[in-house]
């Protein structure tokens, strides 16, 4: 585990103190869990953006393939 120096706005720190006192959880644990949760959200957003880009690429390739396929003249 690493030690980290952190600057917070007074309002955020005050709210954090109120919540951690109410739920009886150490401030460090609370902040670690909050960062972990935020990291998951960010990873999901990054993945979503990447999937949208890749989906668009596949869609374009699929449409090109379909157009080429439709141009084939089938002879029995």
RAVEN-V968201 format. One record per residue. SS is DSSP state (A for helix, B for strand, O for the rest). Layout:
SS + SS
//
This chain:
O + O + O + O + O + O + O + O + O + A + A + A + A + A + A + A + A + A + A + A + A + A + A + O + O + O + A + A + A + A + A + A + A + A + A + A + A + A + A + A + A + A + A + A + A + A + A + A + A + A + A + A + A + A + A + A + A + A + A + A + A + A + A + A + A + A + A + A + A + A + O + O + O + O + O + O
//
